[in-house]
Structures are given as structure tokens and as C-alpha cells.
Amino acid sequence: MVITFLITSVLLLGLIAIAIYFWQKPTRNRETPELPQPPVTSLFADEEPAQIVDATEERLLVEPASDERDAKTAAAEEFIEKWKLSPGRNSTAQMLHLAAIADDAEIFDKAAEAALSFWQNGKLPDVSAAELQSLLNSEYWLLSSQTRSSGAGFVLKRTLARAKRELESVNNLT
């Protein structure tokens, strides 16, 4: 009888403890709070160098091309050549962007090769290996899937893979 009384009291105390726990526990809000949008930041400054505006406006306004893609390709090629004369952090980003929106794998390959070569030769001291790698990767995805899967796209992928290996080896050393 004593054992029955002890077992019953322990069970009763356990049930009371559980009831008190759930009674004092705050109710959960079923709505999940929305997080504020993160501020938009860019890898490079928001300003556009006058060279870019001049190169694209000259090509598109002075010599109206029959095809917008031809105009973008010509503007990108022209800007790559101007960029080679005075490469810099912002102009490198703009050069790669113009090459990407031209949607021509050969032009983007040419721009990527030039940027990598200038970086390797120390002509882009204000651009880190990680920044250049990030820039090459992000601009690559502006190319259409048709361009990325073309024959020239395959050559471009090989160039970007080589750039990735070289830039990552520098990133791993620092």
C-alpha cells in the first residue's frame, strides 16, 4: 500500500510539473518576422568612367549598326583596346561587363585573357586575386546559355578554369 501511494504521488507530482511547465510557457507567434532587405553594395564604385560612355555612345550613335549585337560587340572590342592603354579597377569591371553584355564568347574570352594577363604582370595593383576571380565569374553568367554552350564558349570555359586555378593559388597563399 505504501508503494502504491509513493508511485501515485510521484506520477501526480510529475503531471503537476508538466502542467505548470506548459501553463507558464509563452505561446509561440506563428508568423515569421520578415528580415529587412540587405543594402545593395557593389564590388566596385558606382561611377561610370567617361571612357565607357564615350565608347558605347560613339559606336551606337555615330555609326548605327544594323544589329544591336554587332554594335555591342564593336563597342566592347573598342573599349578593350582603350582599356589596355590605362587599366584600372573600375575600368576593368566595366570592360568585362561590356564584353559580357555583347554576348560573344570570343570577345569575353579576349577581355578575360587581357584582364588576367594585366593582373599577372602587375598592371592591376588595385585589384586583388579574389576580386578578379569574382568579377570574371559573375560577368560570365551574363552571357546567354546559347553563347556559353557554343564552341567559343568551351574555349572561354577553359580560359576561366585556368584563371580560377591561378587566382585561387594566390588566394590560398595569402
C-alpha positions in Angstrom: 0.0 0.0 0.0 2.8 2.4 0.8 4.4 1.5 -2.6 1.1 2.3 -4.4 0.9 5.6 -2.5 4.5 6.5 -3.5 4.1 5.6 -7.1 0.8 7.6 -7.3 2.3 10.6 -5.6 5.3 10.6 -8.0 3.0 10.4 -11.0 0.8 13.1 -9.7 3.7 15.4 -9.0 5.1 14.7 -12.5 1.7 15.6 -14.1 1.5 18.8 -12.0 5.1 19.8 -13.0 4.3 19.2 -16.7 1.0 21.2 -16.4 2.9 24.1 -14.8 5.6 24.0 -17.4 3.1 24.2 -20.3 1.0 26.8 -18.4 3.9 29.1 -18.0 5.5 28.5 -21.4 4.9 31.5 -23.7 2.9 30.9 -26.8 4.8 31.0 -30.0 4.0 33.5 -32.6 3.2 31.6 -35.8 4.2 34.4 -38.0 7.8 34.6 -39.0 9.2 38.1 -38.9 10.5 39.4 -42.3 14.1 40.4 -42.4 14.8 43.8 -43.9 16.4 43.8 -47.4 20.2 43.9 -47.2 21.8 47.1 -48.6 22.9 46.8 -52.1 26.7 47.1 -52.4 28.9 46.7 -55.4 32.3 45.3 -55.8 33.5 48.5 -57.5 32.5 52.1 -57.3 29.1 53.1 -58.7 30.6 55.7 -61.0 30.9 55.2 -64.7 34.1 56.4 -66.3 33.6 58.8 -69.2 35.6 56.4 -71.4 32.8 53.8 -71.3 30.1 56.3 -72.1 32.1 57.7 -74.9 32.9 54.3 -76.4 29.4 53.0 -76.3 27.8 56.2 -77.4 30.2 56.7 -80.3 29.7 53.2 -81.6 25.9 53.2 -81.2 25.1 56.8 -82.2 27.7 57.8 -84.7 27.8 54.5 -86.6 24.4 53.0 -86.3 24.9 49.3 -86.7 22.3 47.1 -88.5 22.3 44.8 -85.5 22.4 45.7 -81.8 24.6 42.7 -81.1 27.1 43.8 -83.7 27.1 47.3 -82.1 27.7 45.9 -78.6 30.5 43.6 -79.9 32.2 46.5 -81.7 31.8 48.8 -78.6 33.3 46.0 -76.4 36.2 45.5 -78.7 36.9 49.2 -78.9 36.7 49.5 -75.1 39.1 46.6 -74.6 41.7 48.4 -76.7 41.2 51.7 -74.8 41.3 49.8 -71.5 44.7 48.3 -72.4 46.1 51.9 -72.5 45.1 52.7 -69.0 43.8 49.8 -67.0 42.3 50.4 -63.6 40.0 48.9 -61.0 36.7 50.5 -62.3 37.6 50.3 -66.0 38.4 46.6 -65.6 35.0 45.9 -64.2 33.4 48.0 -67.0 35.5 46.3 -69.7 34.5 42.8 -68.6 30.8 43.9 -68.3 30.7 45.4 -71.8 32.3 42.2 -73.1 29.7 40.1 -71.3 26.7 42.0 -72.5 28.0 41.8 -76.1 27.0 38.1 -75.7 30.0 37.0 -77.7 32.2 34.3 -76.1 35.2 35.2 -78.2 35.0 38.9 -77.0 34.6 37.9 -73.4 37.5 35.4 -73.7 39.6 38.2 -75.1 38.6 40.5 -72.3 39.2 37.8 -69.6 42.6 36.9 -71.1 43.6 40.6 -71.1 42.5 41.2 -67.5 44.3 38.1 -66.3 47.4 38.9 -68.2 47.5 42.5 -66.9 46.9 41.3 -63.4 49.7 38.7 -63.6 52.1 41.4 -64.9 51.2 43.7 -62.0 49.4 46.2 -64.2 46.3 46.0 -62.0 47.7 46.5 -58.5 44.5 47.7 -57.0 42.6 44.6 -58.0 43.0 41.5 -55.7 43.0 38.0 -57.0 39.7 37.3 -55.2 38.1 40.4 -56.7 39.2 39.5 -60.2 38.0 35.9 -59.8 34.7 37.1 -58.5 34.3 39.6 -61.4 35.2 37.0 -64.1 32.7 34.5 -62.6 29.8 37.0 -62.2 30.2 38.6 -65.6 30.4 35.1 -67.2 26.8 34.4 -66.2 25.6 37.5 -68.2 26.3 35.5 -71.4 23.3 33.7 -72.8 23.2 29.9 -72.3 23.5 29.5 -76.1 26.7 31.5 -76.1 28.1 29.7 -73.0 27.4 26.3 -74.7 28.9 27.2 -78.1 32.3 26.1 -79.3 33.8 29.5 -78.4 32.0 29.1 -75.1 34.0 25.9 -74.5 37.3 27.8 -75.1 36.1 30.5 -72.8 35.3 28.0 -70.0 38.9 26.6 -70.4 40.3 30.2 -70.0 38.1 30.8 -66.9 39.2 27.5 -65.4 42.8 28.4 -65.9 42.2 31.9 -64.4 40.4 30.3 -61.5 43.4 27.9 -60.8 45.9 30.8 -61.0 43.9 33.2 -58.9 43.0 30.6 -56.3 46.6 29.6 -55.9 47.3 33.3 -55.0 44.3 33.4 -52.7 45.4 30.3 -50.9 48.9 31.8 -50.3 47.5 34.9 -48.6 
